[in-house]
Amino acid sequence: MSQQYPQNQQPQGWGQQPPQWGGPPAPKKSSAGKVVGFSCLGIVGLVVVLGVAGVMLGDTDSGSDTGSDGVLEVTASPSAGAAKEKAPEAEAPKGAEGDVKITGCEVNGNTGWPKADVLITNRSSKKSNYIVSVEFVDASGKRLGDAMAASNNVAPEQEVEVDAQSLDKVTGKVSCKVTEVTRYAS
């Protein structure tokens, strides 16, 4: 004779029974909480990064060199190839501007794009990062283009050569000059 058990009661020792047919399906887990959580985490991370960048940029040496020191002139002649001239020697300005000098200015004969050769010498006591803005102007002072050069982790007294390449096509006589230098500790 077989023993009958009530419907919701199981005999002891038989282990877990599989779910019965006709029961409610298991609820699906929503990932909305994860999306909201990661979005908030991303926003907080962005705010932290911007805050750190603001603190670092708030303690920078920046300025512009608008004098005739380090200004190079070159005539752009697309058929003649690249023309290149050396900068005249002059006393370097103080601060971050004094760490940067244009050593060459040329216009690519094939593309007509001007390029400045920039020499960075870290005269500070800390390893530093540099951002240098260069402007290309004609004989009348009209801005023809601009470019940026950058170098990171420049050790004290280390010299680094970088290029400031513009993608603006120019013709005629061109001058290259440093317009702004930003230096901050690495």
Order of alpha helices (4+ residues) and beta strands (2+ residues): alpha-beta-beta-beta-beta-beta-beta-beta-beta-beta
